[in-house]
Amino acid sequence: MIRRSIDDGELAFYHCYNPARAGFGELVHVAGARWPIEECFGSGKNEVGLDNYQVRTWDAWHRHITVAMLAHTFLAVAEHQKKKKGGPL
C-alpha cells in the first residue's frame, strides 16, 4: 500500500501482512490510525514523563507506564471538558 501526504506529496510505503484477507478500506483505516497514536505517545512523553523511567524490573516499568498513562488520560479529559465549556485553556 502506498500513501501520499496531502501537505507535501511525500510517499509512505506499507507492506501489509494480511492472512485474514481484510478489505482495502480496513487496511487504510489501520494505517491511518498510526498518527493519532504517535501524537498520543509524543504528548505523553512531553506532559507526563512517559519516557522518564529508570527501572530494572518489569513490575516497576509496568507501574510507571500505568501511572503515566492514567495521568495523561486525566489531562486529556480535563482539557476536553474545558473546551466543551468554552473556557480558556
Secondary structure, 3 states (H helix, E strand, C coil): CEEECCCCCCEEECCCCCCCCCCHHHHHHHHHCHHHHHHHHHHHHHHHCCCCCCCCCHHHHHHHHHHHHHHHHHHHHHHHHHHHHCCCC
